[in-house]
Amino acid sequence: MYTDSHCHLDFPELQSDFEGVLAAMRAAGVTRALCIGTTLERFDEVHRLALRGAEGTPRLWATVGVHPDHEHDEEPTEQRLLELAARARVVGIGETGLDYYRLEGRSVADMEWQRQRFRVHIRAARRAGLPLVIHTRAAAPDTLAILREEGGLSSRGGDGLPPVRGVFHCFTETLDVARAALDMGFWISFSGIITFKNAASLREVARYVPLQRTLIETDSPYLAPVPHRGKVNTPAYVPWVAAQLAALHGVTAEEVGQITSANFTELFDRVRDEAQAHAQPA
């Protein structure tokens, strides 16, 4: 019923009891999850989890990318991202984006390496025809500008490639940023942050974003929703995100689960294509 569109099952906090994590997901009705790549060095482990998920439920998929906070890890090239994205059960590029939250004495101008890396991911995603998983923190104007420059719906491309598409994950930005992302054709994903007491303004953004353009996630092992705040987060807690969205939109949590799961399949179309292939008669 529920799909966790962004989690880090390869992180030690969840690997220490991986079978328990899967069992808790099944018990909570979380039937699918997307394992997000954050470094090229760790990609093989993320991919291994996705392949393991193919053996039964919950079903798992993977993305490939280098997180903007990982400054000193292997730098991606378009070709390397394309090679890894061609593997089975890899359905997106990222997580990628910009993060100016911890400049550590540097200026925004000094973060050109992040902006260039972001462009590499966007170009690879367009060439692969895959959605992009976007991380943006304290950097929304540059994030939006680069997306437009690199092939957003409002760009004046002409290179024959599809426009960039994807999801703004763990959304914490303003209503104006949400509106701009939606206008560019992006989905918006909400995490357990929308259950936090101090997140009233974010809940208003979540109320504004149509459910038909919404995904839900845990970003586990971080950001456990109320009433589990302070604990290690797991995909089994994503129904609490659905419940908060349900309260904001006047529907049931089950309806949110169904709608956001359908949205996940629509955006990550390799998931849809895989399901259709399995449905074909032998």
FILOTOR-822170 format. One line per field, with one value per residue: x negated, y, z of N, C-alpha, C in turn. Coordinates in Angstrom, 2 decimals. Layout:
nc1 X;...
nc2 Y;...
nc3 Z;...
cac1 X;...
cac2 Y;...
cac3 Z;...
cc1 X;...
cc2 Y;...
cc3 Z;...
# end
This chain:
nc1 -0.82;-1.93;-4.65;-7.98;-9.73;-12.34;-15.07;-17.80;-18.92;-21.34;-22.88;-24.68;-23.02;-20.67;-21.48;-22.37;-20.25;-18.87;-17.02;-15.08;-14.24;-13.02;-10.95;-9.48;-8.64;-6.90;-4.94;-3.88;-2.64;-4.19;-5.21;-7.08;-10.27;-12.72;-16.10;-18.60;-21.36;-24.38;-27.10;-29.63;-31.38;-29.90;-27.94;-27.71;-26.87;-24.38;-23.08;-23.15;-21.31;-18.96;-18.74;-18.42;-15.93;-14.35;-13.69;-11.44;-8.77;-9.23;-9.57;-12.47;-14.31;-16.95;-18.94;-21.51;-24.14;-25.94;-25.99;-25.63;-27.01;-29.20;-32.14;-34.76;-34.69;-34.67;-34.48;-31.69;-31.26;-29.48;-29.45;-30.14;-27.97;-25.93;-26.69;-26.37;-23.70;-22.50;-22.22;-20.30;-17.26;-17.94;-16.64;-16.72;-18.56;-20.73;-21.11;-21.28;-22.30;-22.25;-23.82;-24.08;-24.16;-26.10;-28.69;-31.18;-33.02;-33.45;-32.42;-29.35;-30.10;-32.38;-31.40;-31.27;-32.08;-30.09;-27.93;-28.77;-28.95;-26.25;-25.21;-26.38;-25.02;-22.39;-22.63;-23.35;-21.02;-19.12;-20.16;-19.93;-17.24;-15.99;-14.46;-15.40;-16.70;-16.48;-18.34;-18.13;-19.30;-19.20;-19.75;-17.97;-17.37;-19.62;-19.47;-17.03;-17.57;-19.71;-18.50;-16.66;-18.42;-19.70;-17.88;-15.16;-11.51;-10.86;-13.03;-15.04;-15.93;-16.83;-18.41;-17.42;-17.00;-14.98;-13.15;-14.49;-13.41;-11.85;-12.15;-11.85;-13.32;-12.57;-11.29;-11.67;-11.36;-10.07;-6.68;-6.76;-8.99;-8.09;-5.95;-7.36;-8.84;-6.79;-5.70;-7.72;-7.36;-8.09;-7.87;-7.06;-8.41;-7.57;-8.75;-9.15;-9.44;-7.22;-5.58;-6.61;-6.54;-7.37;-6.95;-4.91;-4.66;-5.68;-3.78;-1.68;-2.65;-2.64;0.07;0.81;-0.44;0.65;2.02;1.68;-0.77;-2.59;-5.00;-5.92;-8.24;-10.88;-13.57;-15.17;-18.04;-17.29;-15.41;-12.99;-9.48;-7.06;-5.15;-7.71;-9.97;-13.40;-14.19;-15.86;-15.11;-13.00;-11.84;-9.37;-8.06;-6.93;-4.09;-3.24;-3.92;-2.20;0.22;0.17;0.26;2.74;4.45;4.11;5.20;7.74;8.41;8.06;5.32;4.74;5.68;3.85;1.55;2.11;2.35;-0.16;-1.82;-1.05;-1.91;-4.66;-5.20;-4.52;-6.39;-8.94;-9.53;-10.71;-10.07;-7.36;-7.53;-8.80;-6.87;-4.86;-6.12;-6.36;-3.72;-3.05;-1.90;-3.43
nc2 -1.21;1.29;3.36;3.96;6.52;7.34;6.30;5.09;2.32;1.06;2.17;1.95;1.96;0.74;-1.55;-3.16;-4.65;-5.79;-7.71;-7.47;-4.86;-5.19;-6.93;-5.30;-3.37;-4.91;-5.52;-3.01;-2.40;-1.35;-1.70;-1.20;0.33;2.86;2.73;4.95;6.19;7.65;7.92;6.99;5.07;3.51;2.50;-0.14;-1.63;-0.49;-1.16;-3.93;-4.37;-3.59;-5.55;-7.77;-7.23;-7.94;-10.53;-10.90;-9.50;-6.78;-4.83;-3.55;-0.81;1.07;4.11;6.05;8.16;11.12;12.65;16.13;16.85;15.23;15.91;15.00;12.49;9.99;11.62;12.05;11.28;12.02;9.75;7.66;7.68;7.04;4.44;3.01;3.52;1.97;-0.54;-3.34;-2.65;-0.11;3.02;5.78;8.95;10.27;10.75;14.20;17.64;20.85;22.19;24.59;24.88;24.31;26.03;26.36;28.50;29.21;30.92;31.27;31.48;29.92;27.37;26.33;23.87;22.17;23.05;22.44;19.65;19.04;19.79;17.82;15.53;16.20;16.28;13.64;12.36;13.30;12.25;9.54;9.33;9.29;9.97;12.58;12.76;15.17;17.04;19.88;22.51;25.46;26.65;27.10;29.09;28.89;26.16;25.94;27.68;26.41;24.03;25.03;26.12;23.83;22.30;22.37;22.41;24.96;25.79;26.69;24.54;22.28;20.31;17.85;16.09;14.77;16.92;17.77;15.91;14.91;14.64;16.74;15.99;15.28;17.75;21.06;23.67;26.95;28.05;29.41;28.26;25.64;26.05;26.89;24.58;22.75;24.00;23.50;20.88;19.02;16.51;16.57;15.59;14.63;14.29;12.85;15.26;16.90;16.21;17.36;19.53;22.18;22.68;24.08;25.91;24.40;22.41;23.86;24.27;21.62;21.18;22.74;21.57;19.48;16.24;14.51;15.15;14.47;12.76;10.39;9.86;8.51;9.19;7.67;6.47;8.76;11.54;10.58;10.34;12.04;9.81;8.84;10.29;10.94;8.34;5.70;6.01;4.20;2.60;1.57;3.52;5.29;5.37;7.19;9.65;9.67;9.73;12.28;13.90;13.07;14.14;16.84;17.05;16.05;13.35;9.74;7.98;5.67;6.27;8.28;6.71;5.02;6.88;8.20;6.06;5.31;7.62;7.38;5.17;6.27;8.39;7.13;5.47;3.13;1.34;1.02;-0.06;-2.45;-3.77;-4.05;-5.73;-8.06;-8.70;-9.60;-12.30;-15.54
nc3 0.00;0.82;-0.32;0.21;-0.92;-0.66;0.90;2.98;3.02;3.02;4.98;8.10;10.42;9.65;8.37;10.38;11.36;9.11;8.15;10.10;9.57;7.06;7.80;9.53;7.71;6.09;7.98;8.43;6.09;4.08;1.03;-0.91;-1.67;-2.29;-2.65;-2.04;-3.80;-2.63;-2.85;-5.22;-4.40;-2.62;-4.19;-5.25;-3.06;-2.49;-4.87;-4.68;-2.64;-3.93;-5.91;-4.29;-3.27;-5.38;-5.07;-3.58;-1.55;0.78;-2.22;-3.75;-5.15;-6.81;-6.90;-8.57;-7.69;-6.49;-3.48;-2.63;-0.31;-0.16;-0.63;-1.10;-2.17;-4.84;-7.91;-10.02;-13.50;-16.54;-18.20;-16.46;-14.65;-16.45;-17.20;-14.78;-14.28;-16.16;-15.14;-13.90;-12.17;-11.40;-11.16;-11.21;-11.14;-8.80;-5.19;-5.81;-6.11;-4.52;-1.63;0.60;3.27;5.23;4.93;6.02;6.42;3.79;0.77;-1.15;-3.77;-3.75;-3.99;-6.50;-7.44;-6.50;-8.02;-10.60;-10.42;-10.00;-12.49;-14.08;-13.20;-13.98;-16.76;-17.29;-16.41;-18.25;-20.63;-20.08;-19.82;-17.36;-14.15;-11.84;-8.57;-6.24;-3.97;-2.05;-0.12;1.58;-0.83;-2.87;-4.98;-6.76;-7.35;-8.77;-10.89;-12.23;-13.02;-14.87;-16.76;-17.64;-18.99;-18.24;-18.25;-19.02;-20.43;-23.32;-24.94;-27.45;-28.02;-28.53;-26.47;-23.75;-21.47;-18.24;-15.42;-12.32;-8.73;-5.92;-3.08;0.39;1.13;2.26;1.69;0.73;-0.06;-2.49;-3.74;-3.95;-5.72;-8.00;-8.56;-9.13;-11.37;-13.17;-13.63;-11.75;-9.15;-5.63;-2.58;0.68;4.01;7.35;8.64;8.32;10.38;12.63;15.48;15.10;12.42;11.10;8.94;6.84;6.70;5.63;3.08;2.23;2.25;0.11;-2.15;-4.71;-4.12;-6.22;-7.20;-5.34;-3.35;-0.78;1.90;4.00;4.37;5.88;7.68;9.15;10.64;11.91;12.11;14.24;16.17;16.73;16.89;17.36;17.44;15.58;12.25;9.98;6.92;7.66;9.04;7.27;6.89;8.85;7.83;5.66;7.09;8.23;5.94;5.03;6.96;6.39;3.85;4.03;3.61;3.75;5.33;3.96;1.41;0.71;0.68;-1.50;-3.64;-3.64;-4.08;-6.66;-7.94;-7.59;-9.23;-11.67;-11.97;-11.65;-14.12;-14.96;-13.01;-13.49;-16.10;-15.58;-14.05;-15.96;-17.77;-16.30;-16.17;-18.64;-20.67;-20.74
cac1 0.00;-2.78;-5.96;-8.98;-10.42;-13.71;-15.65;-19.21;-18.99;-22.73;-23.57;-24.88;-21.92;-19.64;-22.09;-22.61;-19.12;-18.20;-15.84;-14.08;-13.72;-12.08;-9.78;-8.69;-7.99;-5.76;-3.89;-3.30;-2.04;-5.12;-5.53;-8.13;-11.16;-13.79;-17.38;-19.22;-22.81;-24.97;-28.48;-29.94;-32.07;-28.91;-26.85;-27.54;-26.08;-23.00;-22.54;-22.95;-20.04;-17.87;-18.62;-17.87;-14.50;-13.63;-13.33;-10.16;-8.36;-9.08;-10.39;-13.42;-15.01;-18.11;-19.39;-22.95;-24.52;-26.85;-25.36;-26.44;-27.85;-30.37;-33.07;-36.05;-34.50;-34.89;-33.67;-31.01;-31.21;-28.25;-29.58;-30.10;-26.59;-25.15;-27.04;-25.76;-22.24;-22.01;-22.07;-18.94;-16.61;-18.33;-15.49;-16.87;-19.87;-20.78;-20.63;-22.18;-21.74;-23.10;-23.65;-24.90;-23.84;-27.35;-29.74;-32.44;-33.92;-33.51;-31.32;-28.56;-30.92;-33.34;-30.73;-31.11;-32.24;-28.77;-27.08;-29.22;-28.54;-24.81;-25.00;-26.75;-23.91;-21.24;-22.91;-23.26;-19.60;-18.44;-20.64;-19.40;-15.78;-15.61;-14.19;-16.45;-16.36;-17.14;-18.56;-18.48;-19.23;-19.75;-20.30;-16.88;-17.46;-20.59;-18.95;-16.02;-18.20;-20.50;-17.55;-16.14;-19.50;-20.15;-16.88;-13.84;-10.39;-10.82;-14.28;-14.98;-16.87;-17.01;-19.40;-16.74;-16.83;-13.79;-13.41;-14.81;-12.25;-12.26;-11.49;-12.53;-13.11;-12.59;-11.06;-11.57;-11.46;-8.89;-5.60;-7.20;-9.86;-7.22;-5.21;-8.30;-9.16;-5.62;-5.59;-8.73;-6.98;-8.66;-7.13;-7.60;-8.33;-7.58;-9.28;-8.61;-9.52;-5.90;-4.91;-7.29;-5.76;-7.79;-6.89;-3.59;-4.73;-5.87;-2.48;-0.90;-3.15;-2.15;1.50;0.91;-0.90;1.68;1.61;1.30;-2.16;-3.27;-5.55;-6.24;-9.53;-11.41;-14.98;-15.75;-17.71;-17.14;-14.13;-11.83;-8.30;-6.29;-5.61;-8.96;-11.09;-14.52;-14.58;-16.34;-13.99;-12.98;-10.71;-8.11;-7.43;-6.38;-2.66;-2.99;-3.96;-0.92;1.29;0.15;0.78;4.18;5.13;4.05;6.01;9.09;8.63;7.51;3.92;4.70;5.79;2.55;0.64;2.42;2.06;-1.60;-2.43;-0.81;-2.80;-6.01;-5.27;-4.48;-7.64;-10.04;-8.80;-11.28;-9.26;-6.14;-7.86;-9.09;-5.59;-4.16;-6.82;-6.00;-2.31;-2.87;-1.82;-4.65
cac2 0.00;2.48;3.33;4.90;6.94;7.79;5.79;4.71;1.01;0.60;2.81;0.97;1.93;-0.16;-2.82;-3.99;-5.56;-5.60;-8.58;-6.85;-3.70;-5.69;-7.48;-4.17;-2.79;-5.76;-5.38;-1.68;-2.22;-0.65;-2.79;-0.82;1.39;3.24;2.86;6.09;6.25;8.93;7.93;5.92;4.02;2.68;2.14;-1.58;-2.13;-0.03;-1.96;-5.29;-4.38;-3.53;-6.87;-8.66;-6.96;-8.56;-11.90;-10.95;-8.22;-5.55;-4.70;-2.45;-0.32;1.89;5.21;6.24;9.57;11.57;13.68;17.35;16.96;14.34;16.71;14.36;11.15;9.91;12.58;11.37;11.80;11.61;8.39;6.71;7.62;6.31;3.02;2.42;3.63;0.93;-1.81;-3.74;-2.12;1.28;3.71;7.23;9.56;11.08;12.08;15.25;18.97;21.87;22.35;25.70;25.04;24.32;26.53;26.18;29.61;29.50;31.68;30.56;31.43;28.82;26.09;26.05;22.42;21.56;23.40;21.67;18.26;19.00;19.82;16.49;14.62;16.56;15.87;12.17;11.98;13.57;11.29;8.22;9.37;8.90;11.08;13.08;12.91;16.43;17.54;21.30;23.07;26.83;26.88;26.93;29.89;28.30;24.86;26.16;28.31;25.41;23.12;25.71;26.25;22.53;21.54;22.32;22.58;26.33;26.11;26.75;23.51;22.06;19.24;16.60;15.27;15.12;17.86;17.17;15.66;14.24;14.92;17.45;15.09;15.83;19.17;21.95;25.02;27.80;27.84;29.91;27.25;24.52;26.44;26.89;23.19;22.17;24.59;22.86;19.49;18.13;16.04;17.02;14.51;15.06;13.33;12.98;16.64;17.55;15.88;18.04;20.61;23.48;22.64;24.54;26.52;23.33;21.74;24.67;23.94;20.27;21.30;23.38;20.69;18.46;14.87;13.86;15.51;14.27;11.48;10.34;9.23;8.59;9.60;6.89;6.34;10.07;12.28;9.77;11.18;11.91;9.78;8.09;11.23;10.61;6.96;5.41;5.97;3.08;2.73;1.19;4.71;6.18;5.62;8.37;10.78;9.60;10.13;13.74;14.44;12.78;15.13;18.13;17.04;15.57;12.01;8.75;7.63;4.64;6.94;8.91;5.64;4.57;7.93;8.44;4.87;5.45;8.69;6.81;4.34;7.16;9.13;6.19;4.66;1.79;0.52;0.70;-0.94;-3.77;-4.39;-4.43;-6.88;-9.26;-9.01;-10.16;-13.76;-16.24
cac3 0.00;0.94;-0.96;0.73;-2.15;-0.42;2.15;2.88;3.67;3.11;6.10;9.19;11.38;9.15;8.00;11.58;11.50;7.83;8.08;10.96;8.85;6.05;8.49;10.02;6.54;5.72;9.00;8.33;4.78;3.19;0.11;-1.85;-1.21;-3.20;-1.96;-2.70;-3.85;-2.20;-3.32;-6.16;-3.65;-1.95;-5.10;-5.40;-1.93;-2.73;-5.96;-4.18;-1.91;-4.90;-6.52;-3.27;-3.17;-6.49;-4.72;-2.88;-1.01;0.02;-3.43;-3.62;-6.32;-6.46;-7.74;-8.55;-7.67;-5.45;-2.66;-2.63;0.89;-0.27;-1.43;-1.38;-2.72;-6.28;-8.66;-11.12;-14.86;-17.21;-18.70;-15.33;-14.18;-17.44;-17.11;-13.58;-14.41;-17.08;-14.44;-13.53;-10.98;-11.16;-11.74;-11.18;-10.95;-7.58;-4.95;-6.27;-5.92;-3.91;-0.19;1.10;4.70;5.99;4.05;6.75;6.14;2.36;0.20;-2.15;-5.00;-3.62;-4.15;-7.92;-7.65;-6.33;-9.15;-11.75;-10.19;-10.22;-13.94;-14.60;-12.91;-14.81;-18.14;-17.33;-16.28;-19.52;-21.62;-19.73;-19.77;-16.01;-13.24;-10.98;-7.15;-5.94;-2.62;-2.02;1.24;1.61;-2.16;-3.82;-6.21;-7.68;-7.78;-9.80;-12.05;-12.96;-13.67;-16.06;-17.74;-18.13;-19.73;-17.63;-19.17;-19.51;-21.12;-24.77;-25.37;-28.86;-28.15;-28.83;-25.27;-22.98;-20.38;-16.95;-14.58;-11.09;-7.46;-4.85;-1.95;1.76;0.85;3.41;1.16;0.82;-1.02;-3.79;-4.33;-4.33;-6.92;-9.12;-8.87;-9.78;-12.70;-14.01;-13.85;-10.74;-7.99;-4.35;-1.60;2.07;4.98;8.70;9.13;8.35;11.65;13.74;16.06;14.58;10.96;10.66;7.61;5.87;6.54;4.70;1.74;1.92;1.94;-1.21;-3.22;-4.98;-3.82;-7.48;-7.48;-4.06;-2.90;0.64;2.14;5.36;4.42;6.96;9.11;9.78;10.59;12.28;12.36;15.48;17.56;16.86;16.77;18.22;17.20;14.23;11.32;9.03;5.99;8.31;9.61;6.26;7.05;9.68;6.90;4.94;7.98;8.36;4.68;4.98;7.80;5.71;2.62;4.31;3.08;4.66;5.11;2.93;0.11;0.45;0.31;-2.86;-4.61;-3.73;-4.71;-8.10;-8.40;-7.64;-10.42;-12.84;-12.10;-11.87;-15.09;-15.07;-12.10;-14.25;-17.21;-15.02;-13.67;-17.18;-18.35;-15.52;-16.38;-19.96;-20.67;-21.21
cc1 -0.86;-4.11;-6.84;-9.87;-11.86;-14.17;-17.07;-19.43;-20.40;-23.47;-23.63;-23.72;-20.82;-20.20;-22.28;-21.47;-18.26;-16.95;-14.72;-13.44;-12.69;-10.80;-8.87;-7.98;-6.75;-4.61;-3.17;-2.62;-2.89;-5.70;-6.68;-9.00;-12.25;-15.05;-18.22;-20.74;-23.31;-26.44;-28.66;-30.62;-31.08;-27.85;-26.65;-26.70;-24.61;-22.34;-22.27;-21.63;-18.86;-17.66;-18.04;-16.36;-13.69;-13.16;-11.97;-9.78;-9.00;-10.04;-11.22;-14.01;-16.13;-18.22;-20.91;-23.26;-25.48;-26.24;-26.24;-27.32;-29.13;-31.42;-34.28;-35.92;-34.72;-33.92;-33.00;-31.25;-29.88;-28.33;-29.50;-28.68;-25.72;-25.43;-26.34;-24.23;-21.66;-21.80;-20.60;-18.52;-17.18;-17.33;-15.62;-18.31;-19.80;-20.98;-21.72;-21.52;-22.75;-22.79;-24.63;-24.73;-25.10;-28.49;-31.12;-33.47;-34.05;-32.32;-30.53;-29.34;-31.91;-32.73;-30.48;-31.26;-30.91;-27.89;-27.47;-28.82;-27.04;-24.51;-25.34;-25.61;-22.69;-21.45;-22.83;-21.81;-18.85;-18.87;-20.08;-17.88;-15.24;-15.32;-15.36;-15.91;-17.17;-17.15;-18.88;-18.27;-19.95;-20.30;-19.22;-17.00;-18.44;-20.11;-17.97;-16.65;-18.96;-19.58;-16.99;-17.21;-19.83;-19.06;-15.56;-12.76;-10.36;-12.09;-14.07;-16.01;-16.92;-18.02;-18.75;-16.51;-15.56;-14.13;-13.75;-13.53;-12.72;-11.49;-12.42;-12.28;-13.21;-12.38;-10.90;-11.57;-10.11;-7.84;-6.02;-8.11;-9.05;-6.47;-6.12;-8.64;-8.00;-5.46;-6.59;-8.45;-7.52;-7.61;-7.80;-7.36;-8.46;-8.02;-8.61;-8.69;-8.15;-5.12;-5.50;-6.47;-6.09;-7.69;-5.55;-3.63;-4.92;-4.57;-1.57;-1.35;-2.61;-0.66;1.71;0.58;0.18;1.16;1.13;-0.13;-3.05;-3.82;-5.77;-7.52;-9.85;-12.76;-15.69;-17.20;-17.50;-15.69;-12.91;-10.65;-7.79;-5.29;-6.92;-10.18;-12.17;-15.01;-15.24;-15.12;-14.12;-11.82;-9.37;-7.37;-6.81;-4.85;-2.33;-3.06;-2.64;0.23;1.34;0.67;2.28;4.96;5.17;5.00;7.42;9.41;8.06;6.03;3.78;4.81;4.49;1.54;0.85;2.03;0.56;-2.34;-2.24;-1.71;-4.23;-6.19;-5.27;-5.80;-8.81;-9.54;-9.46;-10.57;-7.99;-6.44;-8.15;-7.80;-4.84;-4.80;-6.46;-4.55;-2.04;-2.79;-3.09;-4.46
cc2 1.26;2.26;4.38;5.29;7.39;7.27;5.32;3.39;0.47;1.20;1.84;0.85;0.96;-1.51;-3.74;-4.96;-5.49;-6.47;-8.04;-5.64;-4.13;-6.23;-6.36;-3.46;-3.59;-5.57;-4.04;-1.42;-1.42;-1.69;-2.49;0.29;1.62;3.51;3.88;6.02;7.62;9.04;6.82;4.76;3.04;2.15;0.64;-2.17;-1.72;-0.89;-3.39;-5.39;-4.37;-4.88;-7.88;-8.49;-7.62;-9.97;-12.00;-9.58;-8.03;-5.49;-3.43;-2.10;0.61;3.10;5.29;7.73;9.85;12.78;14.93;17.52;16.14;14.97;15.92;12.92;11.17;10.83;11.87;12.06;11.36;10.14;7.37;6.58;6.84;4.81;2.36;2.47;2.58;-0.41;-2.08;-3.09;-0.77;2.15;5.24;7.64;10.46;10.19;13.09;16.59;19.91;21.97;23.41;25.88;25.13;24.74;26.44;27.25;29.96;30.35;30.80;30.45;30.28;27.45;25.76;24.57;21.70;21.83;22.62;20.19;18.09;18.97;18.46;15.51;14.92;16.07;14.35;11.72;12.20;12.56;9.89;8.17;8.98;10.13;11.36;13.17;14.07;16.72;19.02;21.83;24.41;27.23;26.86;27.80;29.31;26.95;25.03;26.74;27.29;24.43;23.75;25.78;24.92;21.70;21.37;22.57;23.97;26.73;26.14;25.78;23.34;20.98;17.88;15.70;15.68;16.13;17.11;17.02;14.98;14.72;15.74;16.66;15.84;17.34;19.96;23.42;25.74;27.43;28.31;28.89;26.04;24.84;26.41;25.46;22.51;22.70;23.98;21.37;18.51;17.68;16.59;15.92;15.08;13.92;13.53;14.37;17.28;17.20;16.64;19.24;21.96;23.59;23.13;25.13;25.46;22.56;22.54;24.44;22.58;20.29;21.87;22.41;19.62;17.06;14.15;14.21;15.29;12.86;11.56;9.54;9.27;9.28;8.85;6.53;7.64;10.49;11.42;10.67;11.03;10.77;9.03;8.99;10.92;9.18;6.84;5.27;4.75;3.28;2.35;2.39;5.63;6.34;6.83;9.65;10.83;10.08;11.64;14.41;14.21;13.80;16.50;18.19;16.49;14.24;11.02;8.50;6.59;5.25;7.64;7.86;5.18;5.61;8.13;7.24;4.91;6.54;8.18;5.98;5.18;7.86;8.20;5.12;3.32;0.83;0.08;-0.29;-2.35;-4.50;-4.86;-5.65;-8.15;-9.67;-9.64;-11.68;-14.38;-16.70
cc3 0.00;0.24;-0.32;-0.44;-1.91;0.93;1.88;3.62;3.76;4.29;7.29;10.16;10.96;8.74;9.19;11.85;10.25;7.72;8.95;10.31;7.82;6.69;8.99;8.87;6.16;6.70;8.90;7.00;3.81;2.24;-0.84;-1.26;-2.24;-2.38;-2.72;-2.64;-3.44;-2.56;-4.35;-5.46;-3.01;-2.91;-5.20;-4.27;-2.08;-3.80;-5.52;-3.42;-2.87;-5.57;-5.55;-3.15;-4.27;-6.16;-4.03;-2.39;0.36;-1.18;-3.35;-4.98;-5.86;-7.38;-7.65;-8.60;-6.53;-4.76;-2.64;-1.39;0.79;-1.19;-1.91;-1.87;-4.23;-7.02;-9.84;-12.45;-15.47;-17.63;-17.58;-14.79;-15.15;-17.39;-15.93;-13.66;-15.33;-16.39;-14.09;-12.22;-10.52;-11.90;-11.75;-10.97;-9.72;-6.38;-5.27;-6.01;-5.32;-2.43;0.30;2.61;5.55;5.05;4.69;6.35;4.68;1.93;-0.76;-3.45;-4.96;-3.89;-5.61;-8.22;-7.46;-7.53;-10.40;-11.61;-10.45;-11.73;-14.57;-14.38;-13.80;-16.23;-18.28;-17.26;-17.58;-20.58;-21.36;-19.79;-18.42;-15.15;-12.30;-9.55;-6.60;-4.46;-2.73;-0.62;1.24;0.26;-3.24;-5.07;-7.22;-8.21;-8.93;-11.06;-12.89;-13.67;-14.93;-17.16;-18.41;-18.79;-19.03;-18.65;-19.79;-20.26;-22.62;-25.36;-26.86;-29.11;-28.43;-27.64;-24.53;-21.90;-19.10;-16.14;-13.31;-9.89;-6.57;-3.57;-0.63;1.72;2.14;2.97;1.26;-0.22;-2.41;-4.49;-4.77;-5.62;-8.14;-9.54;-9.60;-11.20;-13.68;-14.22;-12.83;-9.73;-6.74;-3.33;-0.19;2.98;6.33;9.27;9.20;9.61;12.83;14.21;15.43;13.06;10.41;9.25;6.53;5.65;5.61;3.27;1.31;1.61;0.54;-2.34;-3.48;-4.66;-5.07;-7.90;-6.26;-3.93;-1.40;0.84;3.64;5.43;5.55;6.64;9.86;9.82;10.89;12.62;13.79;15.26;17.78;16.81;17.81;18.07;15.82;13.33;10.40;8.06;6.60;8.89;8.55;6.34;7.94;8.84;6.12;5.81;8.14;7.09;4.56;5.79;7.11;4.52;2.83;3.67;4.09;4.35;4.02;1.54;-0.26;0.01;-1.11;-3.90;-4.76;-4.30;-6.22;-8.69;-8.54;-8.91;-11.68;-13.04;-12.43;-12.84;-15.36;-14.11;-12.81;-15.36;-16.73;-14.65;-14.91;-17.83;-17.63;-15.75;-17.74;-19.89;-21.24;-22.64
# end
